[in-house]
Amino acid sequence: MGLCERFEDLPVWQAAADLYGFAEGLLSQPELNASPGWRDRFDRATLAVSSDVARAFEPGDAAERWASATRAKASLVELRSMLRVLERRKIPREVQVPVSRLKALAESCTRQLQEWSETLQEAPPAPISALTAHPPTRGVLTRIDAKDMRRRTVEVARKILGILPNHQA
């Protein structure tokens, strides 16, 4: 997969946008016997996934990006739980098909988000000068362990080049 210039180009964001479209379809079903609170929470959770993926893509503090990806995962867990609760109730056939589609799409989105968020963790760290030029805020560590930073950079480079972790450079 190549580098994406915009969050709209990320497959995980596109899946999240599709998820919201399917959720709107489910919510518009008159046969869906759900409370207004359930509907509102479901609508907000589905929209939160794409919004949090977009926030995680945008440049910024690594901790903020990771927190946004974590919030997107949490919204997906909430959606999947809500769909399972809905399934446990007797729901009409007209609602069963959209619920099944949404479950499958939410599970796919969860897998994609997991893979993508791992790339956020594995990204090479910024140069020390870039990290110290603008002191981090909101509880982010200000000390940089150069040895750890070098180790992580080597690990990422080895992954990219396909070198086994126990191979000595």
N, C-alpha and C positions, 0 to 999 in steps of 0.2 A: 504494500500500500504506500502510495506517495504521500508527501507532506500536504496537508490541507492548509489553504490560505485563510479560510473562513470557517466558522463553526458549522455553517449550513452544509459544508462539504463533508463533514464527518458522518460516516455510516451510522454511528450510534445516535447522533442527533436526528438523522433522517428517520431512523427506527422509532425514536421517541416522538417525533412529529406524527408519524403514522399511528402510533399508539394513541395519541390524543384524538386523531380523527376517528378511529374506531370507538374510542370511549364516547365521543359525542354521539356517534350512531347508537350506541347502547342506551345512553341517557335519553335519547329522543324516542325510544320505544315506549309506547303507551302501556304495553304489557309488563314493563319493569315495575314491579311492586316494591319500591324502595322509598324510604323516608326522604324528605327534603334535605335533612342533615347528611345522610349517607350520600345522596347525589352530589351535594356541594363538596363534601370531602373528597369524593372520588374524582370529581372534575378538577379540583385544585391539585390533587396528587398527580394526576396524569399530566397536567400542564407543567408542574414543577420539575418533572424529569427533564424535558427539553430545555427549560430555563436554566437548570443547574448544570447540565452538560455544556450549555453555551458559556456560562460563567467560568466553568473549569477550563475551557479552551482559551479564554481571553488572557492576554499577558498580565502578569501580576505576581504577587508573592506565591511561592510554591505551597505554603501552608493553606492559603486561601483557595488555591486551585484544587488541592487535595480535599479540602472541606466541602467544596462544591460538588465534586465527584461523589463524595460520601453521602451528601444529602440526596443526590440523584438516586443512589443505590437504596437509600432508606425509603424514598418515595416509591420505588419499584417494589420493595418488600411490602409496603403498605397496600399498594394496588393488588398484589398477588393475594394477600391476606383477605382483602375485601372481596375479591372474586371468589375465593374459596368459601367464605362465609355465605355469599350469595348462592353458590352452588349447593350448599347444604340445605337451603330452603327449597321448597317446591316452586320451581320457576317454569313458566310456560315454554314450549318448544321454540317459540319465536325469539326468546331471550337466550336459550341454551347455546345456539350457534354463535351469536356475537360474544358471549361469555367465553366460549372455548377459543375463539380466535384471539380475543384479548389476552387470555391466559398464555397462549402460545407466543404471542408477540411480546408480552411482558417478560417471559422467560428468555426469549431470544435477546431482548434488549438488556436484560440483566447480564447475560453472558458477554455480550459486546461491551457493555460498560465495564465489566470486570477486566476484560482484556485491555481495553483502552486505558483504564485507570492504572493498570500495571505499567504501561508505557510512561505515564506521568511520573511514576516512582523511579523508573529506570533512566529517565532522561539525564544526560550528562549535567552535572552541576555547573552553575554559572562560574565564571572566573572569580577568583578571590577579590580582585579589584572591583568588580561589579557588585559583589556582595557587601563590601565595606564602604563603597562610595555613598550608598544610601542605607543608613542603619535600619535594620528590620524593626517592625513595630508589632504591637499586640502579642507580646510574649514569645516571639520567635527568637531562638538562640542567636546571640551576637558573636560568640566565639566560633571559629571555624577550625576544625581539626584537619589540618592539611593532609595528614597521612590517610585518614578515612576518606577524604575527598579524592585523593589520588587512587585509592583502592576502588572506589565506586566508579571512577572514570575508566579505569582499566577493565573492570567487569563489563561495563556497557560496551566498550570498544571490542572486547573479546566476543561478546554476543553478536555485535554487528558483523564482525569479521568471521564468525563461526568457529572461533578457537575454543577448545574445551577449557573449562575453568581450572583444571589442574595442570595445564600446560604452562611451563615457565617461559617467560619472554626473555 
